[in-house]
Amino acid sequence: MLFKSLAQGVSKVSGKVPLPLILVIPFVLQIFAAVGVVAYLSYRNGKRAVNDVATQLLEEVNARVEQNLEAYLTIPHLVNQINATAINLGQLNLQDIPELERYFWQQLQTFNTLTFTGLGLENKDNLGAERLDDGTLILRVSTKATNHIFYSYSTNEFGERCSAVLGETPMSDCIKKRQEILDSIKFDPRTRPWYSTAVKAGRSTWSEIYPNTAGITAYLGASMPFYDKQNQLQGVLLTNINLSQIGKFLRSINVGKTGQVFIIERSGMLVATSTGEKPFRTTHKDYGAERVKATDSTNAFTKATAQYLSTKLNQKQPIQRLQQWEFAVDGKRKFVQIQPFQDEFGLDWLIVVVVPEADFIEQIHAHTRTTIALCLVALLL
């Protein structure tokens, strides 16, 4: 009886629906099902491909940064060692100020990545050559003869001071004498971080990152104490690099479309970033400046990444190897990698590379749309 009723129902339906349509519908449903499955698999495989591409990009960027840092940070300590050897061999006379000035000035001509090289002595004398932001080389001198007040001198082509008396040095060979506000500052190198850190360590080391005396840029100083034949401290050699140079290199790296790379200390203090943000802020108009934590960055992406990483850095086990994570900001996924960077002189930084998933996700959507379109074309054919 049941089969009879079912047969009658099918007969009625078949009488209303054309037979070709009845035959086509199952095939159409199969095709749409196949399109759906293919689209899903395409999307899932695309997501996996995004993870792979993001990981590869993070590692490639990190490798470039490491390579550059190693090359850039080797030079300051090498220069200090060269200068210490010259002093020990008697090739440099610490009493001959003009000779020292020419020597350090010439070193900046040779090593164009340095921003300062010079020395501070136990008798409070301090002198060296400095490279300004526009590339000009000047002499920085604070000695007993200047009552230990810092003076800045422009130079001629031989690294000699320009005289304030125009007749003594031809103007064609000498820029007009530069007088800076620093001229009114008394200076004792023994109170500076680069000096005290090296004396305490008793060996070559890095100073803490510090703003220069004018508070307009931040330096990292390679310091090396040197001693006389009786092993009495004579002073500290100093060779500086400007952190803006590291930032300039970071800005030259393409991290996807909107990714970033920045360097922090384990304390979370910013060292350099690809966004152009300075790692310090001026606190008042004269000479005050303070370091900036990455979690206080003015860049929203840097700040959000640093805030996420702070939960990792505060763990009991410090990060000792490359690690990668994913996190979300406003529901949008980000890929982040952190890599320790250390050297024999006590440097302990963390290289952070971060890129949004959105930089790659458009490729997934485009691929999925193409797949669906091809399936629909196949259906129409």
C-alpha positions in Angstrom: 0.0 0.0 0.0 2.9 2.3 0.9 4.7 1.7 -2.3 1.6 2.3 -4.3 1.1 5.7 -2.6 4.8 6.7 -3.2 4.5 5.7 -6.8 1.4 7.8 -7.3 3.1 10.8 -5.7 6.1 10.5 -8.0 3.8 10.1 -10.9 2.0 13.3 -10.0 5.3 15.3 -9.5 6.8 14.0 -12.7 3.6 15.0 -14.5 4.1 18.6 -13.4 8.0 18.9 -13.7 9.6 18.2 -17.1 11.7 15.1 -17.2 14.9 16.9 -18.4 14.8 19.1 -15.3 14.4 16.1 -13.1 17.5 14.6 -14.7 19.5 17.9 -14.5 18.8 18.9 -10.9 20.9 16.1 -9.3 23.9 17.0 -11.5 23.5 20.8 -10.7 23.4 20.0 -7.0 26.5 17.9 -7.4 28.3 20.7 -9.2 27.4 23.3 -6.6 28.5 20.9 -3.9 31.8 20.4 -5.7 32.2 24.2 -6.1 31.6 24.6 -2.4 34.1 21.9 -1.4 36.7 23.3 -3.8 36.2 26.8 -2.5 36.5 25.7 1.1 39.7 23.6 0.4 41.1 26.6 -1.6 40.5 28.9 1.3 41.9 26.5 3.9 45.0 25.9 1.8 45.3 29.6 1.2 45.3 30.2 4.9 48.0 27.6 5.4 50.0 29.2 2.6 49.7 32.6 4.3 51.1 31.2 7.5 54.0 29.7 5.5 54.7 33.0 3.6 54.4 35.1 6.7 56.9 32.9 8.6 59.3 33.0 5.7 59.0 36.8 5.5 59.6 37.3 9.2 62.7 35.1 9.2 64.1 36.8 6.1 63.7 40.3 7.6 65.2 39.1 10.9 68.2 37.7 9.1 68.8 41.0 7.3 68.6 43.0 10.5 70.9 40.6 12.3 73.5 40.8 9.5 73.4 44.6 9.4 73.6 45.0 13.2 76.6 42.7 13.4 78.5 44.7 10.8 77.5 48.1 12.2 78.2 47.3 15.8 81.6 45.7 15.2 83.3 48.9 14.0 83.1 51.0 17.2 85.0 48.5 19.4 87.5 47.9 16.6 88.2 51.6 16.5 88.7 51.8 20.2 91.2 48.9 20.1 93.1 50.6 17.3 93.3 53.8 19.5 94.3 51.9 22.6 97.1 50.3 20.7 98.3 53.6 19.4 98.4 55.1 22.9 100.2 52.0 24.3 102.8 52.2 21.6 103.4 55.9 22.2 102.1 56.8 18.7 99.5 59.2 20.4 100.6 61.8 22.9 97.9 62.5 25.3 99.4 65.9 26.1 99.4 67.0 22.4 95.8 68.2 22.0 96.1 69.4 18.4 97.6 66.0 17.4 94.7 64.2 19.1 92.1 66.4 17.4 93.6 65.7 13.9 93.8 62.0 14.7 90.2 61.6 15.7 89.0 63.9 12.9 90.8 61.7 10.4 89.2 58.5 11.9 85.8 59.9 11.1 86.9 60.4 7.6 87.9 56.8 7.4 85.0 55.2 9.3 81.9 56.9 7.8 79.4 55.1 10.0 80.6 56.6 13.2 79.2 59.7 14.8 81.9 60.4 17.4 85.3 59.1 18.4 87.5 60.5 21.1 88.4 60.1 24.7 87.9 61.3 28.2 90.7 61.5 30.8 90.9 61.2 34.5 92.1 64.8 34.6 88.6 65.8 33.2 89.9 66.6 29.7 87.6 65.4 27.0 88.0 65.7 23.3 87.1 64.1 20.0 85.6 64.5 16.6 81.9 64.4 15.8 79.8 64.0 12.7 76.8 66.3 12.5 73.5 65.2 10.9 74.4 67.1 7.7 77.7 65.2 7.5 79.9 68.0 8.6 82.8 67.1 10.9 83.6 69.2 13.9 85.9 69.0 16.9 84.4 68.8 20.5 86.9 70.0 23.1 86.7 70.4 26.9 90.1 70.8 28.6 91.8 72.7 31.3 92.6 75.4 28.7 88.8 76.0 28.2 88.1 75.7 32.0 86.4 72.4 31.1 83.7 74.1 29.2 82.6 72.3 26.0 83.5 74.1 22.8 82.6 73.0 19.2 85.0 74.0 16.4 84.6 73.7 12.7 87.7 72.6 10.9 89.7 73.1 7.7 90.4 70.2 5.3 93.2 68.9 7.6 91.1 68.6 10.7 92.6 71.7 12.3 90.5 74.1 14.3 89.2 77.2 12.5 90.5 80.2 14.3 88.2 82.9 15.5 90.7 85.4 14.0 89.9 85.4 10.2 93.4 86.4 9.2 95.0 83.3 10.7 93.1 80.7 8.5 92.0 81.4 5.0 88.2 81.5 4.8 88.4 79.2 1.7 89.8 76.5 3.8 87.6 77.0 6.9 83.9 77.3 7.5 82.8 80.1 9.7 83.4 79.2 13.3 80.5 77.3 14.9 79.4 78.5 18.3 76.8 76.4 20.0 74.8 76.7 23.2 77.0 73.8 24.4 79.8 76.3 24.8 78.3 77.4 28.0 78.2 74.0 29.6 80.8 72.7 32.0 81.6 69.1 31.3 83.2 66.3 33.3 83.5 63.1 31.2 83.8 61.0 34.4 80.2 61.7 35.2 78.9 60.4 31.9 77.4 56.9 31.6 79.9 55.8 28.9 82.8 56.6 31.2 81.6 55.2 34.4 80.3 52.0 32.9 83.6 51.2 31.3 85.6 52.0 34.5 83.3 49.7 36.5 83.5 46.9 34.0 87.3 47.2 33.6 87.0 46.2 29.9 85.4 47.1 26.6 81.7 47.4 27.0 78.6 49.2 25.7 77.3 52.2 27.5 73.6 52.5 28.2 71.8 54.3 25.4 71.9 58.0 26.2 70.9 61.3 24.6 73.7 63.5 23.5 74.5 66.5 25.6 72.1 68.7 23.5 69.3 66.2 23.9 68.6 66.1 20.2 69.7 62.5 19.3 70.5 59.2 21.1 73.9 57.5 21.1 75.1 54.1 21.8 78.7 54.3 23.0 81.4 51.7 22.8 83.7 52.4 25.7 87.2 51.0 26.6 89.2 52.0 29.6 93.0 52.3 29.1 95.8 52.3 31.7 99.4 53.3 32.0 102.3 50.9 32.5 101.6 51.0 36.3 98.1 49.8 35.5 96.7 53.2 36.7 93.5 54.3 34.9 94.3 57.1 32.4 90.9 57.5 30.8 88.3 55.9 28.6 88.1 55.7 24.8 84.7 56.4 23.3 83.3 55.7 19.9 79.7 56.5 19.3 77.1 55.4 16.8 73.8 57.3 16.3 70.7 55.1 16.8 69.1 57.0 14.0 71.4 55.2 11.6 69.9 51.9 12.7 66.5 53.3 12.3 67.4 54.5 8.8 68.3 51.0 7.9 65.2 49.5 9.4 63.1 52.0 7.3 64.7 50.6 4.1 63.3 47.1 4.7 59.9 46.2 3.3 57.9 44.1 5.7 55.0 43.1 3.6 52.7 46.1 2.9 52.2 47.5 6.4 54.5 45.4 8.6 57.1 46.8 11.0 60.5 45.9 12.5 61.7 47.4 15.7 64.4 46.7 18.3 63.9 46.9 22.0 65.9 46.2 25.1 64.7 43.5 27.5 63.3 46.2 29.7 61.0 47.2 26.8 62.8 50.4 26.0 62.8 51.3 22.3 66.1 51.2 20.5 65.1 51.8 16.9 62.1 51.3 14.7 61.2 51.2 11.0 58.5 53.9 11.5 60.9 56.7 12.0 59.9 57.3 15.7 62.7 58.4 17.9 63.6 56.2 20.9 63.6 59.2 23.2 61.5 62.3 23.9 62.8 65.8 24.7 61.6 66.7 28.2 62.4 70.4 28.1 63.8 72.9 25.6 67.4 72.8 26.9 69.1 69.5 27.2 66.6 67.1 28.8 65.5 63.8 27.1 64.1 60.5 28.3 64.0 57.1 26.8 60.7 55.7 25.4 59.2 52.3 26.2 57.7 50.5 23.2 54.5 50.2 25.0 54.3 54.0 25.1 55.0 54.4 21.4 53.1 57.0 19.5 52.7 54.5 16.7 49.5 52.4 17.4 50.8 49.3 15.7 54.1 49.4 17.5 52.3 50.0 20.8 49.8 47.2 20.4 52.6 44.7 19.4 54.7 45.8 22.4 51.8 45.4 24.8 51.2 41.9 23.6 54.9 41.1 23.9 55.1 42.5 27.4 53.0 39.5 28.5 55.8 37.2 27.1 58.7 39.3 28.4 57.4 39.3 31.9 57.4 35.5 32.2 60.0 33.9 34.5 61.9 32.3 31.6 63.6 35.0 29.5 63.4 34.6 25.7 66.6 32.9 24.6 65.8 31.9 21.0 63.7 32.9 18.0 60.0 32.6 18.7 56.8 33.3 16.7 53.3 34.0 17.8 50.0 35.2 16.5 47.8 37.8 18.2 44.8 39.9 17.3 44.0 43.6 17.5 40.4 44.5 17.0 39.8 41.0 15.7 42.5 41.3 13.0 45.3 38.7 13.2 48.9 39.7 13.3 52.1 37.5 12.9 55.0 38.5 15.2 58.5 37.2 15.6 61.0 38.0 18.3 64.7 37.1 18.2 67.4 37.9 20.8 70.5 39.8 19.6 73.5 39.6 21.9 77.3 40.2 21.6 80.4 39.7 23.7 80.3 43.3 25.0 77.1 43.0 26.9 74.5 44.0 24.3 71.2 42.3 24.9 68.5 43.4 22.5 65.3 41.9 21.0 64.5 42.1 17.3 60.8 42.3 16.7 59.2 41.8 13.3 55.4 42.0 12.9 53.1 41.9 9.9 49.3 41.9 9.6 47.5 38.9 8.1 45.7 41.4 6.0 48.9 42.0 4.0 48.4 38.5 2.6 44.7 37.7 3.0 43.7 39.5 -0.2 45.7 36.8 -2.1 43.5 34.2 -0.5 40.3 36.0 -1.4 41.5 36.5 -5.0 42.4 32.9 -5.4 39.1 31.7 -4.0 37.1 34.0 -6.3 39.1 32.7 -9.3 38.3 29.1 -8.2 34.6 29.8 -7.9 34.5 31.6 -11.2 36.2 28.7 -13.0 33.7 26.3 -11.4 30.8 28.4 -12.6 32.2 28.6 -16.1 32.4 24.8 -16.1 28.8 24.6 -15.0 27.6 26.9 -17.8 29.5 24.8 -20.3 
